[in-house]
Amino acid sequence: MFIILIGILFASLHSISGGHIETVSASGCESCSIYLTCKHFTSIIAIIEASFVPGTNASLEVSTPFPIQYPRQCLNHRCSGNNHCSFILNEDCPGAKNYWGEGTLYVKYSCITEDRVVKYCNREIVLPDPNNVGISEGFIRNPGYPRFYGGQSPCRWKIRVPSEQRIQLTIFDISVIVDNPPTEGDCTKDRLEIIDSEILVYSTCHQKEPPKEYLSLSDSLEIVLYSSQRLTPLRGILLHYTAVGCPTPVPPADSYLVYINDTFAAFSCCVGYVFPDTGTKTRQLTCEGSTWSEIMPLPNCEQLEYPSASEPLPKLREIMASELIVPAVIIVTLFILNSMVLFFINRAKKRNEIEHKNEEIGALNSEELSAVVT
Ligand SMILES: *[C@@H]1O[C@H](CO)[C@@H](O)[C@H](O)[C@H]1NC(C)=O
């Protein structure tokens, strides 16, 4: 039991040290209290989505003297940047009772641990995070969020990703002084600017619904928050950033990159080599978000082991023994036997000749003898 408790404690501590962004869902009726809470006391809430589904017997009164307040904006006002909150649509959203009527509010929010939020000005954010392997997303908020923003000098953040990747930015909350007419691009004092490769691409002082998203054209973005006053009792900004696209993978040893585009990469091992885990010559990867479908780096290609290359040698020896040596021995034996036979035949012949000569000599002698006699 004690060990299990220690295990749980260790596991939760581990997840804290790595930091995380957890998405939570909640829902409730238009006049009900919805509680938004984060488990870790240092985590803060970011409202990702808030949708209102009207009830069956709801009669919408669309006429309202105020500009429409979307539930997400009201939730931002009450909950964003806090650790927990309670929310009643009809009470916390001015004009909601008339505009939205009866129904159910569905909320999706993120709980972000402290180490996943950049909360100081003039920071450079390098992705993937060099301190947290594999992490390529996070949040940015101004100092003071959600109680105040200020400082008079612009507050800057730079985000940089590997050259093959892009940055996706989402403005989940912006609450700054709105000067002049409430139209896009007309904010001249307090505003949020997005600069992509030295070019000003977006400027706003308004909350958009759904939240404004921006996908960078280059591998770096600059975000600037201008504030005209030393301290303004408004929330400021809360942004989400994430790297999209996958960095070009490094080919493993004894392999080469066959093909690559934004979503797909293929490798092939050199001739005579295979991937040791799959035993195949080629490997295909797909890019999911900002990571490849396989754990990087890939295993190195290894020399192919021919199942017929290590065994044939003894076989060859067997062949030599059974099919070459034996007949050779037989041939040699036959040869020896043959020569022995020839030798004996020769000897027998020679003996015969000698005997024959002796007989001739004998015959001659008898003839001579008879001649001598006669
Ligand atoms: C990338 O290549 C794959 C395989 O050839 C193809 O299916 C996919 O459509 C390509 N994607 C893009 C964005 O070109």
The ligand as an SDF file (V2000), in Angstrom:
LIG
                    3D

 14 14  0  0  0  0  0  0  0  0999 V2000
    3.2180   13.9040  -49.8060 C   0  0  0  0  0  0  0  0  0  0  0  0
    3.5260   12.6900  -50.4300 O   0  0  0  0  0  0  0  0  0  0  0  0
    2.5830   11.6360  -50.2160 C   0  0  0  0  0  0  0  0  0  0  0  0
    3.1310   10.3560  -50.8440 C   0  0  0  0  0  0  0  0  0  0  0  0
    3.5830   10.5390  -52.1550 O   0  0  0  0  0  0  0  0  0  0  0  0
    1.2330   12.0520  -50.8080 C   0  0  0  0  0  0  0  0  0  0  0  0
    0.2740   11.0490  -50.5740 O   0  0  0  0  0  0  0  0  0  0  0  0
    0.7930   13.3740  -50.1710 C   0  0  0  0  0  0  0  0  0  0  0  0
   -0.4020   13.8070  -50.7800 O   0  0  0  0  0  0  0  0  0  0  0  0
    1.8840   14.4330  -50.2990 C   0  0  0  0  0  0  0  0  0  0  0  0
    1.4820   15.6070  -49.5370 N   0  0  0  0  0  0  0  0  0  0  0  0
    1.6550   16.8360  -49.9960 C   0  0  0  0  0  0  0  0  0  0  0  0
    1.2140   17.9060  -49.1030 C   0  0  0  0  0  0  0  0  0  0  0  0
    2.1550   17.0520  -51.0970 O   0  0  0  0  0  0  0  0  0  0  0  0
  1  2  1  0
  1 10  1  0
  2  3  1  0
  3  4  1  0
  3  6  1  0
  4  5  1  0
  6  7  1  0
  6  8  1  0
  8  9  1  0
  8 10  1  0
 10 11  1  0
 11 12  1  0
 12 13  1  0
 12 14  2  0
M  END
$$$$
